[in-house]
């Protein structure tokens, strides 16, 4: 079972559809109890960093997400979901992200048109779970903040500046773009993530489903 975390700020329907097209059983949920039971976790997100953190904490999701990752469950953050993996963001000073990967998200330079919207190249920086053959792809972006660089960088993109567009550390992965909207390249990347080892516990019965 693939868990898609619903905290009210994600592109849930498209993410779910993409995963189901890849043959996965998907549960979209805001239940902390469900999160720790999944074989894989997807953390999507659109909107403001601070509001996303507030909702995650209000729903009691921070602890279960961190616990699941600590138990070896692979996690993929998408767009804002990738930014939430880090310590914080210039968008919301003083608000603590999940801290799964060290780093701070910053705003594009003054004069750079934001948000960065549309198709752009992602160039892998090394072989990884997301890019096992180091194949360059074209993906769909919508964002105004970015991660400049990280020891966890797996892929980079140019938009006025070079920025990190994909990360991975242990079983934690993140992409700044939307693979669920990126056609063949996006589906390939999601498929690569789904093959990540770990998170092989059985999924419990009686979970409630929720979709917007």
N, C-alpha and C positions, 0 to 999 in steps of 0.2 A: 504494500500500500504506500502510495506517495502522498505525503501530507503537504497541502498548500496552506500556508498560514494566512488567515483572514483577520486583519486588524482594521479593516474598513478603508484601506488606502492602496489597494492592489488591483492590477489588471487580471482579475481572477478568472473570468470566463474564458479569455483567450489562452491563458496559461493552462487551464484545465483541458481545454479542447486539444491543445498541442500535445499534452501528455497522453491523453486518451488515444490520439492518432498514432502514438508510439506504442500502443498496446498496454498502457498502464492503468491500474485501478487507482483512482484519485479520490481523496477526501479533502474538501475545502472546509476548514474549520477554524473557529476561534477558541476552541476548548483546550486549556492547558493539558488536560489528561490525554487528549488525542495526540498532541505533538510528540510526546515521549514514546509513542507506540509505532511511529512510522519507520519504514525502511529507508526512506529518503525524505528530506524536507526542502521545500521551495519557499523562499521568503521574497515575495514580489513587493513592489512598492512604487507609488507615484505621489508626488506632493512634497510637503515640507518635512525636513528632518525632525525638528522639535515636536511637531504634532504626531508624527509616526511613533517616536519614542514614548510620548505621553500615552498614546493608545495601547501600545504594546505593554507598558507597565500597568495601565489601568485594568487590562484584561488578564494580568498575571502570566503573561507569555514569556517574559525574559528568562525566568528561572528554568522553565521546561526546555526552552530552546538551548540554553547553555548546557543543561544536563544531558540532553540528547546528543549534542555535539561531543561532550565529554565522554559519552559512552560509545562513540565511534560512528554515529549516524551522519552520513554525508549531508551537507547543506549547500544549497545554491541560492545566493541573493541576486535579485534582478533589479536593475536600475536603482531606485532609492534603497531597495533591499540590499544591494551591494554596499552602499554608503553606510548603512546601519551596522555593517560588520565591524566598522572601525571605531576609534575612540570618540570622535566627535566631528563636528562640521562648523565651518564659519557661518553657515546659515543660521545656526542656533547655538551661540556661544554659551558654554557652561552646561550644555545638555550632553549627558554621557550616552554614547552608542553602546553596542553590545561588547565591544572590545575584544572580539575574537581574533582580529588582526590589528597590529599596531599601525596607526596612521591617522591623519587628519584630512578631511575633505575641505577643499577651498573653492572660491568662486572664480569664474573666468575673469581675465583681466578687463579693466575698464576699456570700453571701445569695442570689445568683442561682442558680436551679436549673440544674444541669449534669448531663449534657450537654444542650445544646439539641437536642431531638429532635422531628421532625415537620415539617408543612407550614408555610411562611411566605412572605410576599410578598418579592419582589425588585423594587426600584424603580430603573430605570436613571437614572443621573445625567447621561448624555450619549449621543449617537448613537455607535455603535461596531460592530465586526464581530460581537460577540455579540448586540447589541440594535440592529440597523440601523434599526428603526422606533420605538425607545425604548418598546417595549411592555412594560408591567408583567406579571410572571408569578408563579406560585406553584410553589415548588420544595421538595424534601425535604431536610432538614438533619439531621446527626448530628455534633455537635462541642462541645468544651469550651473551645477557644481561638479567638481571632479577631484580625483585623486591624482596628484602629480606623479608620484613614484612610490614604490614599496618593494621590500625584499620579496613580497608575495606576487609581484607582477608576473602575469602570464601573457598578456597582450597589450599592445599600445596603439593609439589612434592619434591623428593630427587634426586639430581644429584651432588654429591660431597658435596653439602650443601643443606639444606632445604630452599626452596624458595616459594614465593607466586605464585601460578599458576592460581588463579581465584580470582576476587575481585567484590565487589558490595557495592554501597553506594547510597541510594535513588533509583532512576531509572537508575543509571549508572552502567554498568557491564563490566568486561573485563576478557578475558582468554588468557593466554600465549600460549596455544596450538591452533591447528587448528581443530575446531569441524567439519568443512566441509570435513575433510580428516580422521575423526575418527570413521567412520562406525556407528554402532548402538548407542554407547555411545555419540558420537558427535551429532547425530540426536536428541537423547533424550534431550540433553542440549539445542540445538537450539529451540526445541519445548517448553521447559520450559521458555526460554527467551521470546518467542513469546506470552506467556500467561501473561506476566507482565502487570499490569494495567497502563493505561495512553495512551496519544497519539491518542485519538479517533476522531480527526478532519477529515473531509472529504478531500480527495485528489483532488486537482484542475485539470482541464482538460488542454490539450495542452502542457504537459511536454515533453521534448525531451529525447529520450533514447540514451544510449551510452554504448557499451560493447566492450571489447577487447578480 
